[in-house]
Amino acid sequence: MSSTEYPESKANSNVIADAVSQVLADGATAALATLIEASDAGSVGSKLLVRESGSAQLTAGGFGDEKLGLVVVEQAARFLESRADTRVFQVKEFAPGLAEWSEAKILFERIQAEPRLVICGAGHVGASLAKLASLIGYRATLIDDRAEFVKRKNFPEKNIELVAAENWSQAVLDAIDHGHGVNVAIVTRGHSEDEQCLRAAIGIDVDYIGLIGSKRRTKIVLQRLREDGVTEERLQNVHAPVGLDIGAVTPEEVALAIMAEIIAVRRGGKGASLSGWRRSFK
């Protein structure tokens, strides 16, 4: 369906379901807009799925009103940029000129696959990170070239995939796939392994990529990639050293610092103390 086609009746649920399935299969992101309150009771429940691309485009459904559809497509793009999961708007909030729909309410929902975390290195930090990510709701892939470090008995969680890598680069590429919705944390045991993993991941448009190590260690790895022609734009996307500064010491605390930064990037958070505003008035 093109971006100018709007069905006269409310969207067929099977069409919406198929479109949602395709979004998830593609690893893409979309906004599902549902009319939840309107003067025309017959239109309540109508849905419009807007898929995120270079510019937001209508992919399925409609409200039976072309003008309403057009403004909802525009609002869906703004909603996706906000990184919110759900939000209810009255039409007058984003389209004050559309008087006939001004009091109507529309629920916007973000549609995307569950977030993924690819962890390179199953040592103390990597293992702790996989368990924490699993607890939070991420689907984790834990990779190591030491098969004994990725035994299922040590990771009973169903949403942790274990990979015994014969080749770091290929294992990372296979795990990342297209990169949509994927976060990468490189926490291996040494420079060489770090560099192999980063070289494999840096060319893919993942949501987040972080590299563990001291400032000196991470600068060495990044400089090697720079000398080999990796663009500065790609290098700037690497969070190195990885994680937020929370004074972490133990592997579990380091894992928490990494996970906190991943969430901050995903949700648009600043990573600052929430009580900072109060302290500033002293």
Secondary structure, 3 states (H helix, E strand, C coil): CCCCCCCCCCCCHHHHHHHHHHHHHCCCEEEEEEEEECCCHHHCCCEEEEECCCCCEEEEECCCCHHHHHHHHHHHHHHHHHCCCEEEEEHHHHCCCCHHHCCCEEEEEEEECCCEEEEECCCHHHHHHHHHHHHHCCEEEEEECCHHHHCHHHCCCCCEEEEECCCHHHHHHHHHCCCCCEEEEECCCCHHHHHHHHHHHCCCCCCEEEECCCHHHHHHHHHHHHHCCCCHHHHHCEECCCCCCCCCCCHHHHHHHHHHHHHHHHHCCCCCCCCHHHHCCC
